[in-house]
Every structure is written in C-alpha cells, then in structure tokens.
C-alpha cells in the first residue's frame, strides 16, 4: 500500500484487505491521525482475533519497556485458541534493542503470525525508526493540511449518529476541529444528544451553538472583525483569545470557515477579489507555522491578521 495517500482512502483499503484476509507479517501504523490508526487497528484485530479467543488470542505490549527479541519470540510462538498468532505493540517507544531480529521476522514471518506496531511519531535519524518506514506494510495516516479533505468522512460519521449535516455545517465542523476526526466524532455525539429524537438535520447555527460550549468557535469575534476589515479590533481579538488560552488551530479554523464563505460569495464590501483569492495561502501558511511550533501562537495569529486585513482597516 502506498504511504502518501489520504488517510480515509488508506483506511478503506485496510478494511477491504482485513475483510478478505489480512496477510501475515509486520504492519506499522504511523502518522498523526489517531482516529484512522485506531480504526485500522480495530479492523485488523477484528479480522484476526475471534471474540471467543479473549485474552488468549492477542498478546499486547504497551505499559513497560520490552526487548525486541521478546516481541519477536512471541510472534514466532504458537497461538492459543486461535488460528493466528497476533501481537500488538501499542507504542514503538517501548521497544528496546537492535532492529535486526524484528526486520528478520518481517522478511520471513510464519503463515499465521501477525505483528502490529503503532508508531505515531518517527525519528528517521534512528536506525529502527528509519527501517520501519521501509517496510512493505508501513501505513502512514497523516491528517491533510486542508480540513475540508475530511468532509466525506465527517458526513459518514454523522450518518452513523443519525444526523444529516448541511454542506456548510459539515465545512464549519471540519474547520473548527482542524480536520481531527476524533474531535469531530465527539462533537457529533454532543449534537446527537442535544437534538434527541427531534429533527436530525444539522445547520451551521446548531454547530455554532453546541460546539461553542468548549471554545471551538472562539475565532468568531476575530473572524467578524476580519470581515469588517477592522485591523485594530481583529488584532485585539487575536491577542485576547491567545491570552485566554484558546487553542490557536481552532481559532484559525473559525477564520478559515468565514474566509470560505467570503470566497464563495466573491463579493464583500471591504475586499477586492484578488485579496479574497489570497486568503487560502495566508491561512495555510498560518496553519503550518502553528504546527511547526517554532513561532509563538500570538505572533502567528497577529501576522495572519496583518496579511489578510492589510492596510484596508483601522490602525492597531
């Protein structure tokens, strides 16, 4: 399987392969999308470990450090009450020792042996980490930079909750959650509980009202100031949000959703079309700067306001 693919597409392939019969050997689940890693692990284990096998069908390492040789020995031992020998390493960080035994196992596993290693973060300067990235079943679930790439999966999650999201509501939820589907799932559960047995169609106002409970919509005051091209008010709002401890990536999400609405209409009182078309590049740059953690969140947001609002608003 190719590593550089959309996480949802890669997950669907994992689920198809699991249903058809998961191949033996080593699989590495990597990337920053815990939602997709969890779902891939669940699909593989459901295919390999029968419910009746219980704890005898799966060996798990995760709480304490363990030698690589010990893990490989477990992979090569006989399974109990199951046709497969399945070993799960919950975190690559617990493995200790030279990688050669693990790589030898990966190159020549027993027909009924399966090893799953979760490795969200990899340091390619380390011998073992670099070697794992070269494995045939190295699966990278990386969250796309554009939150709207998660729209299809958000709609599927909503459908599972019995909800029907309007298109703008889906886009808004994607932006304020930064494309993080674990957070999306939690917000959808809140929406489902709030709506109860009533109308299950969800609009942007529903998202604003329910998601606002934990500050996910904290970028609204800032976004409105940007729409009005009021530089002074926008800078003040950005500073207050950071000082209040709001999550910067969620603030940028609120701005991004508002910017998308402005772009869709292509007409505003305060911006020229060429300025609107520059918004996505400004937002992407801010998103990358926040994720790099090399620049303070306050500086990133103030710089974003300056680039978007420019000289068209009031002074700071």
C-alpha positions as protocol buffer text, in pm:
chain_id: "A"
residue {
  index: 1
  type: UNK
  ca { x: 0 y: 0 z: 0 }
}
residue {
  index: 2
  type: UNK
  ca { x: 128 y: 348 z: -83 }
}
residue {
  index: 3
  type: UNK
  ca { x: 213 y: 562 z: 217 }
}
residue {
  index: 4
  type: UNK
  ca { x: 137 y: 908 z: 79 }
}
residue {
  index: 5
  type: UNK
  ca { x: -239 y: 879 z: 43 }
}
residue {
  index: 6
  type: UNK
  ca { x: -543 y: 1038 z: 201 }
}
residue {
  index: 7
  type: UNK
  ca { x: -598 y: 871 z: 540 }
}
residue {
  index: 8
  type: UNK
  ca { x: -961 y: 789 z: 466 }
}
residue {
  index: 9
  type: UNK
  ca { x: -873 y: 619 z: 139 }
}
residue {
  index: 10
  type: UNK
  ca { x: -594 y: 421 z: 305 }
}
residue {
  index: 11
  type: UNK
  ca { x: -826 y: 316 z: 588 }
}
residue {
  index: 12
  type: UNK
  ca { x: -1087 y: 189 z: 344 }
}
residue {
  index: 13
  type: UNK
  ca { x: -820 y: -24 z: 175 }
}
residue {
  index: 14
  type: UNK
  ca { x: -714 y: -165 z: 512 }
}
residue {
  index: 15
  type: UNK
  ca { x: -1076 y: -252 z: 587 }
}
residue {
  index: 16
  type: UNK
  ca { x: -1116 y: -424 z: 248 }
}
residue {
  index: 17
  type: UNK
  ca { x: -797 y: -627 z: 296 }
}
residue {
  index: 18
  type: UNK
  ca { x: -895 y: -720 z: 651 }
}
residue {
  index: 19
  type: UNK
  ca { x: -1232 y: -846 z: 533 }
}
residue {
  index: 20
  type: UNK
  ca { x: -1063 y: -1051 z: 260 }
}
residue {
  index: 21
  type: UNK
  ca { x: -798 y: -1198 z: 493 }
}
residue {
  index: 22
  type: UNK
  ca { x: -521 y: -991 z: 646 }
}
residue {
  index: 23
  type: UNK
  ca { x: -173 y: -1104 z: 531 }
}
residue {
  index: 24
  type: UNK
  ca { x: 85 y: -1232 z: 784 }
}
residue {
  index: 25
  type: UNK
  ca { x: 386 y: -1034 z: 900 }
}
residue {
  index: 26
  type: UNK
  ca { x: 461 y: -686 z: 1028 }
}
residue {
  index: 27
  type: UNK
  ca { x: 230 y: -386 z: 985 }
}
residue {
  index: 28
  type: UNK
  ca { x: 333 y: -41 z: 1110 }
}
residue {
  index: 29
  type: UNK
  ca { x: 58 y: 212 z: 1183 }
}
residue {
  index: 30
  type: UNK
  ca { x: 207 y: 561 z: 1176 }
}
residue {
  index: 31
  type: UNK
  ca { x: 101 y: 925 z: 1139 }
}
residue {
  index: 32
  type: UNK
  ca { x: -73 y: 1198 z: 1337 }
}
residue {
  index: 33
  type: UNK
  ca { x: -432 y: 1082 z: 1280 }
}
residue {
  index: 34
  type: UNK
  ca { x: -515 y: 875 z: 1588 }
}
residue {
  index: 35
  type: UNK
  ca { x: -869 y: 831 z: 1456 }
}
residue {
  index: 36
  type: UNK
  ca { x: -752 y: 644 z: 1145 }
}
residue {
  index: 37
  type: UNK
  ca { x: -483 y: 448 z: 1332 }
}
residue {
  index: 38
  type: UNK
  ca { x: -743 y: 330 z: 1586 }
}
residue {
  index: 39
  type: UNK
  ca { x: -986 y: 235 z: 1309 }
}
residue {
  index: 40
  type: UNK
  ca { x: -718 y: 46 z: 1111 }
}
residue {
  index: 41
  type: UNK
  ca { x: -604 y: -142 z: 1422 }
}
residue {
  index: 42
  type: UNK
  ca { x: -963 y: -231 z: 1506 }
}
residue {
  index: 43
  type: UNK
  ca { x: -1030 y: -364 z: 1153 }
}
residue {
  index: 44
  type: UNK
  ca { x: -717 y: -580 z: 1156 }
}
residue {
  index: 45
  type: UNK
  ca { x: -778 y: -722 z: 1503 }
}
residue {
  index: 46
  type: UNK
  ca { x: -1143 y: -798 z: 1430 }
}
residue {
  index: 47
  type: UNK
  ca { x: -1031 y: -997 z: 1126 }
}
residue {
  index: 48
  type: UNK
  ca { x: -759 y: -1190 z: 1312 }
}
residue {
  index: 49
  type: UNK
  ca { x: -877 y: -1239 z: 1671 }
}
residue {
  index: 50
  type: UNK
  ca { x: -1210 y: -1419 z: 1721 }
}
residue {
  index: 51
  type: UNK
  ca { x: -1417 y: -1284 z: 2008 }
}
residue {
  index: 52
  type: UNK
  ca { x: -1425 y: -1631 z: 2168 }
}
residue {
  index: 53
  type: UNK
  ca { x: -1045 y: -1633 z: 2197 }
}
residue {
  index: 54
  type: UNK
  ca { x: -1049 y: -1350 z: 2452 }
}
residue {
  index: 55
  type: UNK
  ca { x: -712 y: -1258 z: 2602 }
}
residue {
  index: 56
  type: UNK
  ca { x: -556 y: -1578 z: 2466 }
}
residue {
  index: 57
  type: UNK
  ca { x: -591 y: -1460 z: 2107 }
}
residue {
  index: 58
  type: UNK
  ca { x: -380 y: -1147 z: 2144 }
}
residue {
  index: 59
  type: UNK
  ca { x: -53 y: -1053 z: 2315 }
}
residue {
  index: 60
  type: UNK
  ca { x: -23 y: -683 z: 2395 }
}
residue {
  index: 61
  type: UNK
  ca { x: 288 y: -484 z: 2490 }
}
residue {
  index: 62
  type: UNK
  ca { x: 235 y: -126 z: 2594 }
}
residue {
  index: 63
  type: UNK
  ca { x: 281 y: -39 z: 2959 }
}
residue {
  index: 64
  type: UNK
  ca { x: 650 y: -113 z: 3009 }
}
residue {
  index: 65
  type: UNK
  ca { x: 966 y: -135 z: 2801 }
}
residue {
  index: 66
  type: UNK
  ca { x: 1025 y: -464 z: 2623 }
}
residue {
  index: 67
  type: UNK
  ca { x: 1314 y: -612 z: 2429 }
}
residue {
  index: 68
  type: UNK
  ca { x: 1266 y: -651 z: 2056 }
}
residue {
  index: 69
  type: UNK
  ca { x: 1379 y: -1013 z: 2091 }
}
residue {
  index: 70
  type: UNK
  ca { x: 1096 y: -1081 z: 2336 }
}
residue {
  index: 71
  type: UNK
  ca { x: 837 y: -942 z: 2095 }
}
residue {
  index: 72
  type: UNK
  ca { x: 974 y: -1144 z: 1804 }
}
residue {
  index: 73
  type: UNK
  ca { x: 977 y: -1460 z: 2017 }
}
residue {
  index: 74
  type: UNK
  ca { x: 611 y: -1400 z: 2099 }
}
residue {
  index: 75
  type: UNK
  ca { x: 535 y: -1363 z: 1728 }
}
residue {
  index: 76
  type: UNK
  ca { x: 703 y: -1695 z: 1649 }
}
residue {
  index: 77
  type: UNK
  ca { x: 534 y: -1891 z: 1931 }
}
residue {
  index: 78
  type: UNK
  ca { x: 219 y: -2098 z: 1891 }
}
residue {
  index: 79
  type: UNK
  ca { x: -116 y: -1928 z: 1928 }
}
residue {
  index: 80
  type: UNK
  ca { x: -376 y: -2043 z: 2180 }
}
residue {
  index: 81
  type: UNK
  ca { x: -745 y: -2091 z: 2093 }
}
residue {
  index: 82
  type: UNK
  ca { x: -694 y: -1902 z: 1767 }
}
residue {
  index: 83
  type: UNK
  ca { x: -577 y: -1981 z: 1415 }
}
residue {
  index: 84
  type: UNK
  ca { x: -349 y: -1676 z: 1426 }
}
residue {
  index: 85
  type: UNK
  ca { x: -66 y: -1559 z: 1648 }
}
residue {
  index: 86
  type: UNK
  ca { x: -129 y: -1187 z: 1695 }
}
residue {
  index: 87
  type: UNK
  ca { x: 98 y: -944 z: 1880 }
}
residue {
  index: 88
  type: UNK
  ca { x: 26 y: -573 z: 1930 }
}
residue {
  index: 89
  type: UNK
  ca { x: 287 y: -316 z: 2035 }
}
residue {
  index: 90
  type: UNK
  ca { x: 89 y: -12 z: 2146 }
}
residue {
  index: 91
  type: UNK
  ca { x: 379 y: 230 z: 2122 }
}
residue {
  index: 92
  type: UNK
  ca { x: 706 y: 195 z: 1933 }
}
residue {
  index: 93
  type: UNK
  ca { x: 881 y: 388 z: 2212 }
}
residue {
  index: 94
  type: UNK
  ca { x: 870 y: 85 z: 2445 }
}
residue {
  index: 95
  type: UNK
  ca { x: 1086 y: -132 z: 2215 }
}
residue {
  index: 96
  type: UNK
  ca { x: 1447 y: -175 z: 2318 }
}
residue {
  index: 97
  type: UNK
  ca { x: 1737 y: -331 z: 2131 }
}
residue {
  index: 98
  type: UNK
  ca { x: 1880 y: -363 z: 1782 }
}
residue {
  index: 99
  type: UNK
  ca { x: 1624 y: -383 z: 1498 }
}
residue {
  index: 100
  type: UNK
  ca { x: 1771 y: -685 z: 1315 }
}
residue {
  index: 101
  type: UNK
  ca { x: 1552 y: -955 z: 1480 }
}
residue {
  index: 102
  type: UNK
  ca { x: 1242 y: -752 z: 1401 }
}
residue {
  index: 103
  type: UNK
  ca { x: 1347 y: -700 z: 1039 }
}
residue {
  index: 104
  type: UNK
  ca { x: 1430 y: -1070 z: 1002 }
}
residue {
  index: 105
  type: UNK
  ca { x: 1080 y: -1152 z: 1127 }
}
residue {
  index: 106
  type: UNK
  ca { x: 924 y: -901 z: 886 }
}
residue {
  index: 107
  type: UNK
  ca { x: 1110 y: -1061 z: 595 }
}
residue {
  index: 108
  type: UNK
  ca { x: 1010 y: -1417 z: 688 }
}
residue {
  index: 109
  type: UNK
  ca { x: 702 y: -1439 z: 914 }
}
residue {
  index: 110
  type: UNK
  ca { x: 518 y: -1761 z: 984 }
}
residue {
  index: 111
  type: UNK
  ca { x: 199 y: -1801 z: 777 }
}
residue {
  index: 112
  type: UNK
  ca { x: -26 y: -1747 z: 1080 }
}
residue {
  index: 113
  type: UNK
  ca { x: 181 y: -1481 z: 1259 }
}
residue {
  index: 114
  type: UNK
  ca { x: 92 y: -1111 z: 1277 }
}
residue {
  index: 115
  type: UNK
  ca { x: 271 y: -819 z: 1443 }
}
residue {
  index: 116
  type: UNK
  ca { x: 109 y: -475 z: 1467 }
}
residue {
  index: 117
  type: UNK
  ca { x: 322 y: -181 z: 1581 }
}
residue {
  index: 118
  type: UNK
  ca { x: 175 y: 162 z: 1650 }
}
residue {
  index: 119
  type: UNK
  ca { x: 433 y: 428 z: 1571 }
}
residue {
  index: 120
  type: UNK
  ca { x: 263 y: 769 z: 1551 }
}
residue {
  index: 121
  type: UNK
  ca { x: 590 y: 963 z: 1563 }
}
residue {
  index: 122
  type: UNK
  ca { x: 908 y: 850 z: 1390 }
}
residue {
  index: 123
  type: UNK
  ca { x: 1260 y: 989 z: 1411 }
}
residue {
  index: 124
  type: UNK
  ca { x: 1427 y: 883 z: 1087 }
}
residue {
  index: 125
  type: UNK
  ca { x: 1768 y: 950 z: 1237 }
}
residue {
  index: 126
  type: UNK
  ca { x: 1718 y: 639 z: 1449 }
}
residue {
  index: 127
  type: UNK
  ca { x: 1804 y: 304 z: 1294 }
}
residue {
  index: 128
  type: UNK
  ca { x: 1486 y: 121 z: 1394 }
}
residue {
  index: 129
  type: UNK
  ca { x: 1253 y: 407 z: 1303 }
}
residue {
  index: 130
  type: UNK
  ca { x: 1412 y: 450 z: 960 }
}
residue {
  index: 131
  type: UNK
  ca { x: 1393 y: 76 z: 894 }
}
residue {
  index: 132
  type: UNK
  ca { x: 1023 y: 64 z: 977 }
}
residue {
  index: 133
  type: UNK
  ca { x: 940 y: 330 z: 717 }
}
residue {
  index: 134
  type: UNK
  ca { x: 1078 y: 96 z: 450 }
}
residue {
  index: 135
  type: UNK
  ca { x: 854 y: -196 z: 538 }
}
residue {
  index: 136
  type: UNK
  ca { x: 604 y: -315 z: 280 }
}
residue {
  index: 137
  type: UNK
  ca { x: 317 y: -264 z: 523 }
}
residue {
  index: 138
  type: UNK
  ca { x: 416 y: 77 z: 656 }
}
residue {
  index: 139
  type: UNK
  ca { x: 86 y: 266 z: 666 }
}
residue {
  index: 140
  type: UNK
  ca { x: 101 y: 643 z: 713 }
}
residue {
  index: 141
  type: UNK
  ca { x: -220 y: 809 z: 829 }
}
residue {
  index: 142
  type: UNK
  ca { x: -136 y: 1178 z: 804 }
}
residue {
  index: 143
  type: UNK
  ca { x: -402 y: 1446 z: 857 }
}
residue {
  index: 144
  type: UNK
  ca { x: -434 y: 1659 z: 539 }
}
residue {
  index: 145
  type: UNK
  ca { x: -344 y: 2026 z: 570 }
}
residue {
  index: 146
  type: UNK
  ca { x: -683 y: 2120 z: 428 }
}
residue {
  index: 147
  type: UNK
  ca { x: -955 y: 2035 z: 686 }
}
residue {
  index: 148
  type: UNK
  ca { x: -1211 y: 2009 z: 404 }
}
residue {
  index: 149
  type: UNK
  ca { x: -1042 y: 1688 z: 292 }
}
residue {
  index: 150
  type: UNK
  ca { x: -1228 y: 1524 z: 582 }
}
residue {
  index: 151
  type: UNK
  ca { x: -1576 y: 1623 z: 458 }
}
residue {
  index: 152
  type: UNK
  ca { x: -1668 y: 1280 z: 323 }
}
residue {
  index: 153
  type: UNK
  ca { x: -1569 y: 1104 z: 645 }
}
residue {
  index: 154
  type: UNK
  ca { x: -1747 y: 1365 z: 858 }
}
residue {
  index: 155
  type: UNK
  ca { x: -2068 y: 1301 z: 666 }
}
residue {
  index: 156
  type: UNK
  ca { x: -2020 y: 925 z: 718 }
}
residue {
  index: 157
  type: UNK
  ca { x: -1969 y: 975 z: 1093 }
}
residue {
  index: 158
  type: UNK
  ca { x: -2276 y: 1198 z: 1107 }
}
residue {
  index: 159
  type: UNK
  ca { x: -2481 y: 934 z: 926 }
}
residue {
  index: 160
  type: UNK
  ca { x: -2372 y: 682 z: 1190 }
}
residue {
  index: 161
  type: UNK
  ca { x: -2520 y: 914 z: 1453 }
}
residue {
  index: 162
  type: UNK
  ca { x: -2842 y: 951 z: 1257 }
}
residue {
  index: 163
  type: UNK
  ca { x: -2759 y: 1311 z: 1165 }
}
residue {
  index: 164
  type: UNK
  ca { x: -2780 y: 1491 z: 832 }
}
residue {
  index: 165
  type: UNK
  ca { x: -2540 y: 1785 z: 812 }
}
residue {
  index: 166
  type: UNK
  ca { x: -2598 y: 2069 z: 572 }
}
residue {
  index: 167
  type: UNK
  ca { x: -2297 y: 2126 z: 350 }
}
residue {
  index: 168
  type: UNK
  ca { x: -2194 y: 2447 z: 525 }
}
residue {
  index: 169
  type: UNK
  ca { x: -2235 y: 2280 z: 866 }
}
residue {
  index: 170
  type: UNK
  ca { x: -2000 y: 2000 z: 758 }
}
residue {
  index: 171
  type: UNK
  ca { x: -1743 y: 2251 z: 636 }
}
residue {
  index: 172
  type: UNK
  ca { x: -1770 y: 2452 z: 957 }
}
residue {
  index: 173
  type: UNK
  ca { x: -1725 y: 2144 z: 1175 }
}
residue {
  index: 174
  type: UNK
  ca { x: -1424 y: 2039 z: 966 }
}
residue {
  index: 175
  type: UNK
  ca { x: -1260 y: 2378 z: 1010 }
}
residue {
  index: 176
  type: UNK
  ca { x: -1320 y: 2426 z: 1383 }
}
residue {
  index: 177
  type: UNK
  ca { x: -1194 y: 2074 z: 1453 }
}
residue {
  index: 178
  type: UNK
  ca { x: -893 y: 2121 z: 1227 }
}
residue {
  index: 179
  type: UNK
  ca { x: -981 y: 1805 z: 1034 }
}
residue {
  index: 180
  type: UNK
  ca { x: -929 y: 1597 z: 1353 }
}
residue {
  index: 181
  type: UNK
  ca { x: -1189 y: 1322 z: 1321 }
}
residue {
  index: 182
  type: UNK
  ca { x: -1163 y: 1216 z: 1685 }
}
residue {
  index: 183
  type: UNK
  ca { x: -1277 y: 1563 z: 1786 }
}
residue {
  index: 184
  type: UNK
  ca { x: -1538 y: 1560 z: 1512 }
}
residue {
  index: 185
  type: UNK
  ca { x: -1681 y: 1234 z: 1645 }
}
residue {
  index: 186
  type: UNK
  ca { x: -1709 y: 1382 z: 1996 }
}
residue {
  index: 187
  type: UNK
  ca { x: -1882 y: 1695 z: 1866 }
}
residue {
  index: 188
  type: UNK
  ca { x: -2125 y: 1487 z: 1659 }
}
residue {
  index: 189
  type: UNK
  ca { x: -2212 y: 1281 z: 1968 }
}
residue {
  index: 190
  type: UNK
  ca { x: -2289 y: 1607 z: 2150 }
}
residue {
  index: 191
  type: UNK
  ca { x: -2506 y: 1724 z: 1860 }
}
residue {
  index: 192
  type: UNK
  ca { x: -2693 y: 1393 z: 1852 }
}
residue {
  index: 193
  type: UNK
  ca { x: -2758 y: 1406 z: 2226 }
}
residue {
  index: 194
  type: UNK
  ca { x: -2872 y: 1768 z: 2206 }
}
residue {
  index: 195
  type: UNK
  ca { x: -3112 y: 1706 z: 1918 }
}
residue {
  index: 196
  type: UNK
  ca { x: -3254 y: 1393 z: 2082 }
}
residue {
  index: 197
  type: UNK
  ca { x: -3544 y: 1245 z: 1891 }
}
residue {
  index: 198
  type: UNK
  ca { x: -3628 y: 1569 z: 1714 }
}
residue {
  index: 199
  type: UNK
  ca { x: -3531 y: 1685 z: 1366 }
}
residue {
  index: 200
  type: UNK
  ca { x: -3191 y: 1534 z: 1289 }
}
residue {
  index: 201
  type: UNK
  ca { x: -3087 y: 1784 z: 1025 }
}
residue {
  index: 202
  type: UNK
  ca { x: -2794 y: 1998 z: 1141 }
}
residue {
  index: 203
  type: UNK
  ca { x: -2721 y: 2350 z: 1020 }
}
residue {
  index: 204
  type: UNK
  ca { x: -2441 y: 2595 z: 1091 }
}
residue {
  index: 205
  type: UNK
  ca { x: -2631 y: 2754 z: 1379 }
}
residue {
  index: 206
  type: UNK
  ca { x: -2658 y: 2414 z: 1551 }
}
residue {
  index: 207
  type: UNK
  ca { x: -2284 y: 2366 z: 1516 }
}
residue {
  index: 208
  type: UNK
  ca { x: -2215 y: 2714 z: 1648 }
}
residue {
  index: 209
  type: UNK
  ca { x: -2444 y: 2668 z: 1950 }
}
residue {
  index: 210
  type: UNK
  ca { x: -2329 y: 2321 z: 2057 }
}
residue {
  index: 211
  type: UNK
  ca { x: -1961 y: 2327 z: 1964 }
}
residue {
  index: 212
  type: UNK
  ca { x: -1923 y: 2669 z: 2125 }
}
residue {
  index: 213
  type: UNK
  ca { x: -1954 y: 2505 z: 2466 }
}
residue {
  index: 214
  type: UNK
  ca { x: -1582 y: 2426 z: 2479 }
}
residue {
  index: 215
  type: UNK
  ca { x: -1449 y: 2723 z: 2288 }
}
residue {
  index: 216
  type: UNK
  ca { x: -1428 y: 2560 z: 1945 }
}
residue {
  index: 217
  type: UNK
  ca { x: -1594 y: 2866 z: 1795 }
}
residue {
  index: 218
  type: UNK
  ca { x: -1357 y: 3105 z: 1970 }
}
residue {
  index: 219
  type: UNK
  ca { x: -1247 y: 3258 z: 1641 }
}
residue {
  index: 220
  type: UNK
  ca { x: -1585 y: 3418 z: 1570 }
}
residue {
  index: 221
  type: UNK
  ca { x: -1516 y: 3762 z: 1715 }
}
residue {
  index: 222
  type: UNK
  ca { x: -1186 y: 3768 z: 1534 }
}
residue {
  index: 223
  type: UNK
  ca { x: -1344 y: 3641 z: 1211 }
}
residue {
  index: 224
  type: UNK
  ca { x: -1613 y: 3909 z: 1222 }
}
residue {
  index: 225
  type: UNK
  ca { x: -1352 y: 4179 z: 1272 }
}
residue {
  index: 226
  type: UNK
  ca { x: -1167 y: 4046 z: 968 }
}
residue {
  index: 227
  type: UNK
  ca { x: -1485 y: 4053 z: 761 }
}
residue {
  index: 228
  type: UNK
  ca { x: -1533 y: 4417 z: 862 }
}
residue {
  index: 229
  type: UNK
  ca { x: -1165 y: 4478 z: 781 }
}
residue {
  index: 230
  type: UNK
  ca { x: -1116 y: 4632 z: 1123 }
}
residue {
  index: 231
  type: UNK
  ca { x: -746 y: 4572 z: 1186 }
}
residue {
  index: 232
  type: UNK
  ca { x: -743 y: 4718 z: 1536 }
}
residue {
  index: 233
  type: UNK
  ca { x: -1038 y: 4508 z: 1656 }
}
residue {
  index: 234
  type: UNK
  ca { x: -904 y: 4196 z: 1485 }
}
residue {
  index: 235
  type: UNK
  ca { x: -559 y: 4228 z: 1644 }
}
residue {
  index: 236
  type: UNK
  ca { x: -716 y: 4291 z: 1984 }
}
residue {
  index: 237
  type: UNK
  ca { x: -942 y: 3985 z: 1947 }
}
residue {
  index: 238
  type: UNK
  ca { x: -645 y: 3767 z: 1845 }
}
residue {
  index: 239
  type: UNK
  ca { x: -444 y: 3875 z: 2149 }
}
residue {
  index: 240
  type: UNK
  ca { x: -735 y: 3820 z: 2389 }
}
residue {
  index: 241
  type: UNK
  ca { x: -802 y: 3472 z: 2255 }
}
residue {
  index: 242
  type: UNK
  ca { x: -440 y: 3363 z: 2298 }
}
residue {
  index: 243
  type: UNK
  ca { x: -422 y: 3516 z: 2647 }
}
residue {
  index: 244
  type: UNK
  ca { x: -742 y: 3330 z: 2740 }
}
residue {
  index: 245
  type: UNK
  ca { x: -573 y: 3003 z: 2646 }
}
residue {
  index: 246
  type: UNK
  ca { x: -785 y: 2922 z: 2342 }
}
residue {
  index: 247
  type: UNK
  ca { x: -636 y: 2664 z: 2106 }
}
residue {
  index: 248
  type: UNK
  ca { x: -477 y: 2857 z: 1815 }
}
residue {
  index: 249
  type: UNK
  ca { x: -553 y: 2596 z: 1550 }
}
residue {
  index: 250
  type: UNK
  ca { x: -924 y: 2620 z: 1637 }
}
residue {
  index: 251
  type: UNK
  ca { x: -909 y: 2999 z: 1610 }
}
residue {
  index: 252
  type: UNK
  ca { x: -761 y: 2969 z: 1262 }
}
residue {
  index: 253
  type: UNK
  ca { x: -1038 y: 2716 z: 1182 }
}
residue {
  index: 254
  type: UNK
  ca { x: -1305 y: 2976 z: 1261 }
}
residue {
  index: 255
  type: UNK
  ca { x: -1129 y: 3230 z: 1041 }
}
residue {
  index: 256
  type: UNK
  ca { x: -1092 y: 2975 z: 761 }
}
residue {
  index: 257
  type: UNK
  ca { x: -1462 y: 2895 z: 759 }
}
residue {
  index: 258
  type: UNK
  ca { x: -1554 y: 3263 z: 741 }
}
residue {
  index: 259
  type: UNK
  ca { x: -1297 y: 3317 z: 466 }
}
residue {
  index: 260
  type: UNK
  ca { x: -1450 y: 3030 z: 270 }
}
residue {
  index: 261
  type: UNK
  ca { x: -1792 y: 3196 z: 288 }
}
residue {
  index: 262
  type: UNK
  ca { x: -1643 y: 3522 z: 164 }
}
residue {
  index: 263
  type: UNK
  ca { x: -1471 y: 3341 z: -122 }
}
residue {
  index: 264
  type: UNK
  ca { x: -1792 y: 3160 z: -216 }
}
residue {
  index: 265
  type: UNK
  ca { x: -1981 y: 3487 z: -249 }
}
residue {
  index: 266
  type: UNK
  ca { x: -1687 y: 3661 z: -426 }
}
residue {
  index: 267
  type: UNK
  ca { x: -1830 y: 3993 z: -317 }
}
residue {
  index: 268
  type: UNK
  ca { x: -1766 y: 4185 z: 3 }
}
residue {
  index: 269
  type: UNK
  ca { x: -1782 y: 4549 z: 96 }
}
residue {
  index: 270
  type: UNK
  ca { x: -1423 y: 4567 z: 217 }
}
residue {
  index: 271
  type: UNK
  ca { x: -1211 y: 4334 z: -3 }
}
residue {
  index: 272
  type: UNK
  ca { x: -1120 y: 4312 z: -369 }
}
residue {
  index: 273
  type: UNK
  ca { x: -1147 y: 3976 z: -546 }
}
residue {
  index: 274
  type: UNK
  ca { x: -769 y: 3934 z: -573 }
}
residue {
  index: 275
  type: UNK
  ca { x: -744 y: 3984 z: -196 }
}
residue {
  index: 276
  type: UNK
  ca { x: -1006 y: 3717 z: -132 }
}
residue {
  index: 277
  type: UNK
  ca { x: -822 y: 3475 z: -359 }
}
residue {
  index: 278
  type: UNK
  ca { x: -507 y: 3521 z: -148 }
}
residue {
  index: 279
  type: UNK
  ca { x: -684 y: 3410 z: 173 }
}
residue {
  index: 280
  type: UNK
  ca { x: -619 y: 3033 z: 138 }
}
residue {
  index: 281
  type: UNK
  ca { x: -243 y: 3086 z: 103 }
}
residue {
  index: 282
  type: UNK
  ca { x: -238 y: 3308 z: 414 }
}
residue {
  index: 283
  type: UNK
  ca { x: -436 y: 3053 z: 616 }
}
residue {
  index: 284
  type: UNK
  ca { x: -221 y: 2762 z: 501 }
}
residue {
  index: 285
  type: UNK
  ca { x: 94 y: 2950 z: 599 }
}
residue {
  index: 286
  type: UNK
  ca { x: -50 y: 3020 z: 945 }
}
residue {
  index: 287
  type: UNK
  ca { x: -156 y: 2657 z: 987 }
}
residue {
  index: 288
  type: UNK
  ca { x: 195 y: 2534 z: 901 }
}
residue {
  index: 289
  type: UNK
  ca { x: 355 y: 2789 z: 1134 }
}
residue {
  index: 290
  type: UNK
  ca { x: 134 y: 2680 z: 1424 }
}
residue {
  index: 291
  type: UNK
  ca { x: 207 y: 2312 z: 1366 }
}
residue {
  index: 292
  type: UNK
  ca { x: 581 y: 2375 z: 1345 }
}
residue {
  index: 293
  type: UNK
  ca { x: 572 y: 2533 z: 1694 }
}
residue {
  index: 294
  type: UNK
  ca { x: 876 y: 2743 z: 1601 }
}
residue {
  index: 295
  type: UNK
  ca { x: 685 y: 3070 z: 1629 }
}
residue {
  index: 296
  type: UNK
  ca { x: 459 y: 3178 z: 1915 }
}
residue {
  index: 297
  type: UNK
  ca { x: 86 y: 3138 z: 1853 }
}
residue {
  index: 298
  type: UNK
  ca { x: 31 y: 3507 z: 1926 }
}
residue {
  index: 299
  type: UNK
  ca { x: 284 y: 3610 z: 1661 }
}
residue {
  index: 300
  type: UNK
  ca { x: 134 y: 3369 z: 1405 }
}
residue {
  index: 301
  type: UNK
  ca { x: -220 y: 3500 z: 1456 }
}
residue {
  index: 302
  type: UNK
  ca { x: -117 y: 3866 z: 1452 }
}
residue {
  index: 303
  type: UNK
  ca { x: 83 y: 3807 z: 1134 }
}
residue {
  index: 304
  type: UNK
  ca { x: -218 y: 3632 z: 979 }
}
residue {
  index: 305
  type: UNK
  ca { x: -442 y: 3930 z: 1065 }
}
residue {
  index: 306
  type: UNK
  ca { x: -192 y: 4171 z: 912 }
}
residue {
  index: 307
  type: UNK
  ca { x: -162 y: 3971 z: 590 }
}
residue {
  index: 308
  type: UNK
  ca { x: -539 y: 3933 z: 549 }
}
residue {
  index: 309
  type: UNK
  ca { x: -656 y: 4275 z: 662 }
}
residue {
  index: 310
  type: UNK
  ca { x: -355 y: 4465 z: 528 }
}
residue {
  index: 311
  type: UNK
  ca { x: -389 y: 4840 z: 515 }
}
residue {
  index: 312
  type: UNK
  ca { x: -761 y: 4840 z: 448 }
}
residue {
  index: 313
  type: UNK
  ca { x: -869 y: 4867 z: 811 }
}
residue {
  index: 314
  type: UNK
  ca { x: -811 y: 5084 z: 1112 }
}
residue {
  index: 315
  type: UNK
  ca { x: -476 y: 5122 z: 1287 }
}
residue {
  index: 316
  type: UNK
  ca { x: -362 y: 4891 z: 1567 }
}
